């Protein structure tokens, strides 16, 4: 046990990111703490997305107390994994050996390492409770649609996230990520077999590219008690998805994806099916075999690339709101004809935007009759309006199925600019 700890501890990293968070219509920065581990001698570090994602600045403290800045190479919210690169000339950094989570068994002793409550280099002896815990949840959440979790009796506290779960050979078999709220000593780790492919893609491309078909899947027990019936229940189909365009219907039973048989008798069997769809080549045709009315049907489907719901956010401080580009996910959800406009992600109470009754989820389509192509175009128009101090600005805003006019009153900005001009004139006269 001590030998296992000694093999991994030199590669531990105490992580202190400064994160940018957009909430309530404004941008805020705050310091968080987490853990990570070095996976290569030139300084690649693995941690959680919820630790390092949206970070403006990351400082890492190494085992020998060397303090090093790090760049975020890429993140994957769907598996809660992030990769950092230490900004150092060192090429002989200690790094971990990656094992296989497939070899784990319930009852097996493992070690959880990290920095709980900023107590760096902490080690806990724990056991594996379950090797394939399914937590469900929506896409884009840390519940992770593409993997089950390793459940342990580790107390995952603030700062533990991103630390390694280690077998007694000294190999990393998981990444400690979360705990069960309201419970004691119920922790969950991301299987290292899931992490390996994600990390490789992030290092190579800066992100993970996945296919999307638009299917909501359920286990077979939700529809039948007959264990002989194989497949996966298609519970719903996004109406603007490739699956809908290809003719797949809610209630169909998915039997195979690109010739690969799929079966999810229970909920914990769903992640491999989600992964099989995600791993299809983006934009290429694949055969989906479904059972409908007792007949097997082969349906050709061309997948799209799966995108996050929101893109990069920007604060528009003078009006008091934050916004992002209109992503493909928003286009599908709002059933927009195009991705033009800007998506409002939040408004400040008492701000110009709030007074104009702009809300989160509104989409600005035009400013003073000029269509807004994207957030870059809006940013340029907005800057000119603030600079000019124009008192009234008319917006075309889409909310749900309706488009309406909204009047922005910039009188506060104009008054501030007028006040500044008067003050300058008075100072000139005094001279």
N, C-alpha and C positions, 0 to 999 in steps of 0.2 A: 504493500500500500504506500509506504514511504517512497519506494523507488518510483512508483507511478506518479506521485506528486512531484518528485524531483525532476522527472523527465519533462513535465508540462509547465511547471511554475516559472522557469526562466523566459517562457514565451508569452506569459500573461501580460496584458496591457490594461492599465487603468485609464478610462476614456472620459474626457471632460469637454463635451461639445457645447458651443453656444448656438442655440437653435433659434430660427426665425419662425414665429407662429403668427398666423393671421386669424384674429378672433374679434368678434364684435366690431368689424369694420376697420380695424387698425392693425399695424404690424408691431409685434412685440418681440423682444429678445430675452431669453433666460438661459441660465446655465443648468445643465443636467449632468448626471454621472452615470457611468455604465462600465461594462467590462468587454474585453475582447481578447483575441489570441493571434499571434503571428503565425502565418502559414508558409512563409518563404524567407530565405535569407536576405532578400532585398527589401523586405518590409511590408508585404501585403498583410492586412489585418482583417479578420472577420468579426463582426459584431451584429447586433440587431438593427433593423431599419428604424424601429421606434426609439433607438438610442441616437443614431447618427443621421437619420433622415432630416431634411430641412435645416441642416447645420450651416451656419455662416462661417464658423471657425471651429476647428477641432484640435485640442491639445491632448497628447497621450503621455502617460508616465510609464516608462518601461521598468522591467524587473530590477535593473541596476540603478533606478531613480533618474535615469536620463530623461529629460523632458523634451519631447519632439512634437512639432506640428504635423498634422496629417491632412491629406486631401481626400474627399469622398469620391471614390472611383465610380460608384454606382450603388443603387439600392433596388430592392424588390419587395414591395409592400405585400405582395400575395404570399410570400413565405417568411416575411419579417427578417430579411437578411440584408446586411450592408457590407460593403468592402471598402476599406480605407487603404491609403498608401502613405507610409511614413515618409516625411520629407527629411531624409538623412542620407549621407554618403556611405553609411555603413553597409557592407554586403555580407557580413558574417553574423547577422542577427540570429539568435536561437529561435527555432520554430518547432511546431508540434508535428506529430505523425497523425494522420487521419485514419481511423479504423473503419469498421462497418457497423452501422446500427442494425443491420439485418441479423447480426450474430447475437444481439441482446436477448436475454430471457427474463421474465418476471421473477423477482426474488434475487436477482444478481446484484452484487455490491458494486457501486460506482462512486466516483468522487465529483463533487460540484465545486468549481473554483470561480472566484470573482471578487468583487469589492462591495459587499453588502453594506449599505449606509456609509459609504466612503471608507470602509475598513478594508484597505487593499490587501491582496494576497491571502484572502481567506479560503480555507479548505473545509468542506463538509463531507463526511462519510454518509452516503445515502443508499437506498436500494431502489431498483426499478420496480414500480408497481404494476404498470401495464406498458406494453411496447407499441400498441396501436390505438391509442385513445382518439376517438373522433369527437371534435368539438363543434362541428357544423359551422353555421354563420355565413354571412354574405361574402361575395367576392370583394377583394380589396381590404379585407380585415385581417387582423392577426390571428383569426381563427383558422386561416390557411385552407383554401379549397383543394390544394394539390397534395396534401400529406396528412397523415395522422400524426399524433404526438407521442413522445416518450413521457409517461407520467412517472414521477418519482416522489419520494417523501421529503425532498429538499425544500427548505424554507427559502423561497425565492423572494428576496427583499429588494428594496430600492437600491440599485447599483449592481445587483447580480446579473441583470440582463446582458446577454452577449457573451457571458463567460462559458468556458467549456465544460461539458460533461465527459468524464474520462473513465475508461475501464481500468482494470488493475494491471494491464500491460503498459499503461501510460499512453494509450491512443485516445484521441478525441472521437466520441461516438455521438455527440449531440451538442446543441447550443442552447443553454438555459435562456428561456424567453419570458415566461409568465407564471403567475400563480393563480389559484382559484380564490377569488375574492370571498371573504367571510370564512375561509377554512384555514387550518394550520397545517403546514407541511404537506401541501399538495401543489407540487410544481410541475411545469411542463417544459420539455426541451424539444427543439427541432431536430429530427433525425439527421445525422451527418450525411447519410446517403442522399437525402433530398438536397442538402446544402451544397454538396460537391458540384453538381451540374450548374446550379444557380451561380455559385462563385466563379466557376470557369467562364460562364457567359458574361458575367459582369466584368471580369478582368479583361476578356477579349474584346467586348463590345460596349461596355459601360452600362448595359441594361440587359434585361431578359425579354426576348421577343416570343410571344405566344399567339397561337391561333384562337379565334373566337367563332363559335357557331351560333350562339344565342339560345342555348338549351338550358332549362332548369331541370335538374335530375333529382329523382328520389329513389330510395331503395325499394326492392320488390315487395317487401313485407307491408308496405303502405297500400298495396293493391291486392295482394293475394296471400293466402296462408299455405298455398301449395308449394313445397320446397322444390318440386321438379321443374317449375317454371323459371327459366333463366332469362337474364337480360337486365335492363335498367328502365325504370319508368320515366318517361318524358312528361314532367308535370306541367311545364309551360314552355312557350316559344315566344321569344321577343318578336313582335310583329314586324320590325324593320331589320331583322337579322338574316344572315345567309340561310339559316335553317328554314325560316318562314318562306323566303323566296324560292326555296327548293321543294316546298310542299310537305315538310315534316309537320306533324300536328300534335298538340297536347293529347296525351292518352296513348300515343304510340309507345311501343316497347322497343328500346334500342338493343339490338343484338350484336352488332359488330361495327367497328370503326376502321376503315381502310383495310378490311379483311381480318382485323384482330378482334376475336370474340371478347365481349365485355359482359360482366355479370356483377350485380351488386345486390345480393340478397339482404344485406344489412347496411346501415348507414356508414359504418367504417369501411365498407367496400367501395364507397363513392370516389374518394380521391384518386385512385388509379385510373378510373374512367375519365374524370376531369383532366387528368394529366395526359391521357392518350389523345384526347381532342386537342389540348393545348400544344402538344408536340407535333401536330401535323404541319407541314410546310405552309406558311402564311401565303394566301392568295392562290393556292393550287387546289385542284379538284380532288376530292376523295369520296369513296363510296361509304354511305351510312346505311346499314341494313336494319330495317325496323319490322316489327310485327304489327299488323293492323287487320283487325277482323279475322284473325286466324291465318292470314297470308303473310309470307315474307316478301318485303319490297326493298329493292336496292335503289337508293336515291343518291344522285351525284350532288355534292355540295362543295362550293368554293368558299373556303374560310376567309374571314377578315382578320386584321391584327387586333388583338385585344388592347384597349386603351384604358387608362385610369379615368375616373369620372371628372376630376378637376385637374387643370394644368398648373403651371407656375402662377402664383398670385402676385399682384402688385397693389400697393396702397396709394390711393388718391387722397392725400391728407386734407387738402383744402376743402374738398366736398365731404370728406368723412366717410369713405367707403373703400372696400377692397374688391378686386375683380380678377378674373382669369380669362383666358381664351375660351371659346366655345369648342369643347372637345367632341370627338365623335360620339362618346357616351352620352353627352348632353344632347347632341343632335337627335340621337335615337330616343332618349327619354322624353324630350319636349316635342318630338316629331317635327323638327324644323326642316325647311327645304334646303338649307345649306348651313355651313359652320360660320357664317358671317355674324359679327357683333361681338359684344363682351358680356360675360356672365358675372353677375354681382354675387360675391361670396359672403358679404356682410356689410352692415352699415352701423355707424356710431350713433348712439342716442343723442339727440339734440343737435345733430350735424345738419349741414345743408342738404345732404342726401336724405336724411331721415325726415326733415321738414317737407321734402318733396315726395315723401312716402315711397321711396325706393326700398325694396326688400330683397333679402337673399333669394336667389333663384330668378330674379328678373334678368332679362337680356336686353341690353341697349343696342338697338338696331341702327339708329341714325341720330345725328346731332345737328340741330338747326337745318333739317332737311337733307343733310349730307350723309349718305350711307356709311356705316362703319364696317370696314372689311375685316379687321382683326384688332387685337388689343394694342398692337404697335401703332396702328392708325389712330385709334382712340386716344392713346397717350399723347400723340403729337397735337391733335385737336384740343385736347384738354389743357395741355401746357399753354397753347396760344390763348385760350379763353381765360385762364387764370391770370396770365400776363396782361391781357387787355383790360381785365376788370369788368367785362360786359355784365350788366346787371341781370339780364334774363336770358336763359338758354332753354331751348325747346328740345326735348328728347322724345324719340319714338321708342317705346319700351314694350317688349312682349312679356306677358305674364300668363302662364298657362296657355289657353287657346286664344286669348284675346291680345290685341295690340292696342296700346293707348298712348296718349300724349302726356308727358310729364314736364312741368315747368321747374327748372332749377333757378333759384334766386341767389345770385352772387352778390347781393347788396353788401353783405359783411365784408367781402374781399374788396369791393369797390370803396367802401368807407375807410378801410384800413389803408388802401393806396392813396385816397384823397387826404387822409390825415398825415401820411408820410410826406406828401407833396407840400401841405401847408407848413409843416414843421421845417422843411428845407427852405421854403421861402422866407420864413421868419428869421432863420439863422442867417440867411444871406443879407437881409435888411439890417440886422444888428451889426454886421461887419461894416 
